[in-house]
Amino acid sequence: MSRGGVPVLEGLSFVLEAGQALVLRGPNGSGKTTLIRTIAGLQPPLEGRVSGIEAVAYAGHQDGLKTSLDVVENLAFWAAVYGGGDVEAAMARFDLTDLRDRLAGNLSAGQKRRLGLARLLVTGRPVWVLDEPTVSLDTASVGLFADAVKAHLASGGAALMATHIDLGLPEARMLDVAPYKARPRARAEDEAFL
Ligand SMILES: Nc1ncnc2c1ncn2[C@@H]1O[C@H](COP(=O)(O)OP(=O)(O)OP(=O)(O)O)[C@@H](O)[C@H]1O
């Protein structure tokens, strides 16, 4: 896997089964975001392959919100794009019901993040691939998120998450990406000198 053409991770392989959560660990710059983006299909791997991309719902550092639409309109939009998830249930799960008519652009950082995460529910997609999903969330909202993940796993979903905080998901497997740091590679034009 690479960023900007520079290899970041190599030799990394795992299978994520239905009902499983996998938490990516590793220091800043170790390649968690690169791995997440590759698995979500936002960039191709240098080598190897990712299967099941069509089942992925991705949430990255940006919440992907339409700032000029309100909360319920944002979720209805995504539900329509993905084929009709339950907007009311998604709002209830992330404590957004009282904010339903507020423009997404006027939400606080944590409220925006809750809306971005509620979007996952309305996609109906089974594999959540999440990059630091709890950034900006207060303790209560982290609890809402952990409960949403648990319910998702219990219904046969799966979750891959890069996070620096303990989500209180003892069933989650951990994967430290640090041992998979890519070795520097010779550039093609240097080969004659190897
Ligand atoms: N566009 C780019 N061009 C070149 N290098 C990049 C680019 N984007 C990221 N990198 C580098 O790739 C490496 C992996 O970055 P990545 O964002 O995957 O790390 P991370 O584990 O998610 O870090 P953090 O915990 O800080 O979020 C870092 O050394 C970073 O500087």
The ligand as a Gaussian input file, in Angstrom:
#p B3LYP/6-31G(d) Opt

LIG

0 1
 N       -0.038000      12.269000      -0.265000
 C        1.022000      11.749000       0.364000
 N        2.234000      11.712000      -0.254000
 C        3.318000      11.170000       0.364000
 N        3.266000      10.625000       1.597000
 C        2.082000      10.631000       2.248000
 C        0.902000      11.180000       1.670000
 N       -0.107000      11.043000       2.556000
 C        0.430000      10.429000       3.628000
 N        1.733000      10.189000       3.457000
 C        2.663000       9.520000       4.404000
 O        2.279000       8.147000       4.498000
 C        2.563000       7.663000       5.822000
 C        1.324000       6.954000       6.386000
 O        0.333000       7.926000       6.645000
 P       -1.093000       7.525000       7.236000
 O       -1.971000       8.739000       7.150000
 O       -1.561000       6.268000       6.594000
 O       -0.712000       7.195000       8.784000
 P       -1.656000       6.915000      10.057000
 O       -1.171000       5.649000      10.702000
 O       -3.084000       6.966000       9.677000
 O       -1.276000       8.152000      11.004000
 P       -2.111000       8.968000      12.148000
 O       -2.167000       8.076000      13.361000
 O       -1.216000      10.170000      12.360000
 O       -3.443000       9.331000      11.569000
 C        3.028000       8.861000       6.643000
 O        4.437000       8.813000       6.727000
 C        2.566000      10.054000       5.817000
 O        3.429000      11.166000       6.021000

